[in-house]
């Protein structure tokens, strides 16, 4: 609303910045546009932003801040989410005695200050600076130069009633490439690009667009945990799905069947691949975009997180001339990364490596990769049969999901090949009984498997905000840690900061259970022993279980006991 003349106006006139006529004109514009007088003076060009802010600061007894010469405290910036700073045009400056000092351009926006107090649960003090200087600071300190984020765009869509269907139809022919998006593009085109950019910046592994009766939910999976973002209004669903489908090369007219596609996107200097899957639900089509970052698989075996003993064993196992090495775990436990790390280690000019994958997610230079195509009968078993005629040294079979594939993998190992594959079991000993249950003769399992590596991923504590932490006696007892062990451990916990989106965790590391096949375990496999018997034998021979490895990493301060409890369970021998 329009401001009053008062001391502010008199101050400007007395200092010769504006005249009475200019002030009257500014007041008329302020009434007409329902804005503040000081904003009207800047819009008319009668005064600079710094002049009116200095006068306002004087009138209200507030401090004027020159943002070009003041230092902003990074810990204050971490307290205020970027979306809140942009939406309210405020710049957090410093934190003293539990009060947060923020710089704003409108001291009359009491609603915004109340909202800040509620969100941050602390006292808020204000200082003044020109709006354009605050926006520059937000871009500089939050590191996003476009001045636009998915959060602010979603807010804009919620506040307005744009007809997205029309804008989408106009733009379907123009924007066939996700990288060819500029600031003048249709709103939904910009939103999808910003959504992908934001997900990559937050290190998300996938983006979920899920329709419900009254809204559309957008979630990112960051470090294995789903995080909900601001949701667009329900009326945007059709345009949003059409845009994603166009980018993925999927038929936008088909709404009843499951569909798959791929998107190539440039995010900053990176080229990102997204694997898109669409399924129909009772409230519309649900989309998941899996982000495939080529950099994520450029890891060596050393970087996987294996303990020193397991690392040395694994290194010697992958150098064996023949046999089968199985990597097991649920979907999203990092099996592909482990297998690719092993292949990268073995990928030399004198070694031929062929893979059969469903689908090929990452492309590895120097390795022959084949994609399974069930629609033309090109399944794992058929590819393996053809592979053997190509005289490879090493074979990777994406997954041993049935008897035929397992039998072909075993035949390949018997004819002198080293075979890598995955299996969906909860632990390493369970893989032996799973293969027997599939119908593979126990004697073949016993003679061909050389090792099984089970794994899970745990979030690791953020380096920027980690601090020493002492778990309660009850938690230590639950974890099976004795007081003597606890005395030598270094437990850590993340407080939560801007670097880790206030979660206390940043990045993930594997916890492992490596079971090399010994004569005792081969004997048990041949006899068709139970998983429990095989596990007991493996542990007696020195195998550390997934849970043991996780507890060890928690005691070293890499992760927390809560994370280990979340992904692994203590097994009874």
Rosetta blueprint (number, residue, H / E / L):
1 X L
2 X L
3 X L
4 X L
5 X L
6 X H
7 X H
8 X H
9 X H
10 X H
11 X H
12 X H
13 X H
14 X H
15 X L
16 X L
17 X L
18 X L
19 X L
20 X H
21 X H
22 X H
23 X H
24 X H
25 X H
26 X H
27 X H
28 X H
29 X H
30 X H
31 X H
32 X H
33 X H
34 X L
35 X L
36 X L
37 X H
38 X H
39 X H
40 X H
41 X H
42 X H
43 X H
44 X H
45 X L
46 X L
47 X L
48 X L
49 X H
50 X H
51 X H
52 X H
53 X H
54 X H
55 X H
56 X H
57 X H
58 X H
59 X H
60 X H
61 X L
62 X L
63 X L
64 X E
65 X L
66 X L
67 X L
68 X L
69 X L
70 X L
71 X L
72 X L
73 X L
74 X H
75 X H
76 X H
77 X H
78 X H
79 X H
80 X L
81 X L
82 X H
83 X H
84 X H
85 X H
86 X H
87 X H
88 X H
89 X L
90 X L
91 X E
92 X E
93 X E
94 X E
95 X E
96 X E
97 X L
98 X L
99 X E
100 X E
101 X E
102 X E
103 X E
104 X E
105 X L
106 X L
107 X L
108 X L
109 X L
110 X H
111 X H
112 X H
113 X H
114 X H
115 X H
116 X H
117 X H
118 X H
119 X H
120 X H
121 X L
122 X L
123 X E
124 X E
125 X E
126 X E
127 X E
128 X E
129 X L
130 X L
131 X H
132 X H
133 X H
134 X H
135 X H
136 X H
137 X H
138 X H
139 X H
140 X H
141 X H
142 X H
143 X L
144 X L
145 X L
146 X L
147 X L
148 X L
149 X L
150 X H
151 X H
152 X H
153 X H
154 X H
155 X H
156 X H
157 X H
158 X H
159 X H
160 X L
161 X L
162 X L
163 X L
164 X H
165 X H
166 X H
167 X H
168 X H
169 X H
170 X H
171 X H
172 X L
173 X L
174 X L
175 X L
176 X L
177 X L
178 X L
179 X L
180 X L
181 X L
182 X L
183 X L
184 X L
185 X L
186 X L
187 X H
188 X H
189 X H
190 X H
191 X H
192 X H
193 X H
194 X H
195 X H
196 X H
197 X H
198 X H
199 X H
200 X H
201 X H
202 X L
203 X L
204 X E
205 X E
206 X E
207 X E
208 X E
209 X E
210 X E
211 X E
212 X L
213 X L
214 X L
215 X E
216 X E
217 X E
218 X E
219 X E
220 X E
221 X E
222 X E
223 X L
224 X L
225 X E
226 X E
227 X E
228 X E
229 X L
230 X L
231 X L
232 X L
233 X E
234 X H
235 X H
236 X H
237 X H
238 X H
239 X H
240 X H
241 X H
242 X H
243 X H
244 X H
245 X H
246 X H
247 X H
248 X H
249 X L
250 X L
251 X L
252 X L
253 X L
254 X L
255 X L
256 X L
257 X L
258 X L
259 X E
260 X E
261 X E
262 X E
263 X E
264 X E
265 X E
266 X E
267 X E
268 X L
269 X L
270 X E
271 X E
272 X E
273 X E
274 X E
275 X E
276 X E
277 X E
278 X E
279 X E
280 X E
281 X E
282 X L
283 X L
284 X E
285 X E
286 X E
287 X E
288 X E
289 X E
290 X E
291 X E
292 X E
293 X L
294 X H
295 X H
296 X H
297 X H
298 X L
299 X L
300 X L
301 X H
302 X H
303 X H
304 X H
305 X L
306 X L
307 X L
308 X H
309 X H
310 X H
311 X H
312 X H
313 X H
314 X H
315 X H
316 X H
317 X H
318 X L
319 X L
320 X L
321 X L
322 X L
323 X E
324 X E
325 X E
326 X E
327 X E
328 X E
329 X L
330 X L
331 X L
332 X L
333 X L
334 X L
335 X H
336 X H
337 X H
338 X H
339 X H
340 X H
341 X H
342 X H
343 X H
344 X H
345 X H
346 X H
347 X L
348 X L
349 X L
350 X L
351 X L
352 X L
353 X E
354 X E
355 X E
356 X E
357 X E
358 X L
359 X L
360 X L
361 X L
362 X L
363 X L
364 X L
365 X L
366 X L
367 X L
368 X E
369 X E
370 X E
371 X E
372 X L
373 X E
374 X H
375 X H
376 X H
377 X L
378 X E
379 X L
380 X H
381 X H
382 X H
383 X H
384 X H
385 X H
386 X H
387 X H
388 X H
389 X H
390 X H
391 X L
392 X L
393 X L
394 X E
395 X E
396 X E
397 X E
398 X L
399 X L
400 X L
401 X L
402 X L
403 X H
404 X H
405 X H
406 X H
407 X H
408 X H
409 X H
410 X H
411 X H
412 X H
413 X H
414 X H
415 X L
416 X L
417 X L
418 X E
419 X E
420 X E
421 X E
422 X E
423 X E
424 X L
425 X L
426 X L
427 X L
428 X H
429 X H
430 X H
431 X H
432 X H
433 X H
434 X H
435 X H
436 X H
437 X H
438 X H
439 X L
440 X L
441 X L
442 X H
443 X H
444 X H
445 X H
446 X H
447 X H
448 X H
449 X E
450 X E
451 X E
452 X E
453 X E
454 X E
455 X E
456 X E
457 X E
458 X E
459 X E
460 X E
461 X E
462 X L
463 X L
464 X L
465 X L
466 X E
467 X E
468 X E
469 X L
470 X L
471 X L
472 X L
473 X H
474 X H
475 X H
476 X H
477 X H
478 X H
479 X H
480 X L
481 X L
482 X L
483 X H
484 X H
485 X H
486 X H
487 X H
488 X H
489 X L
490 X L
491 X L
492 X E
493 X E
494 X E
495 X L
496 X L
497 X L
498 X H
499 X H
500 X H
501 X L
502 X L
503 X L
504 X L
505 X E
506 X E
507 X E
508 X E
509 X E
510 X E
511 X E
512 X E
513 X E
514 X E
515 X E
516 X E
517 X L
518 X L
519 X H
520 X H
521 X H
522 X H
523 X H
524 X H
525 X H
526 X H
527 X L
528 X L
529 X L
530 X L
531 X H
532 X H
533 X H
534 X H
535 X H
536 X H
537 X H
538 X H
539 X H
540 X H
541 X L
542 X L
543 X L
544 X L
545 X L
546 X H
547 X H
548 X H
549 X H
550 X H
551 X H
552 X H
553 X H
554 X H
555 X H
556 X L
557 X L
558 X L
559 X L
560 X L
561 X H
562 X H
563 X H
564 X H
565 X H
566 X H
567 X H
568 X L
569 X L
570 X L
571 X L
572 X L
573 X L
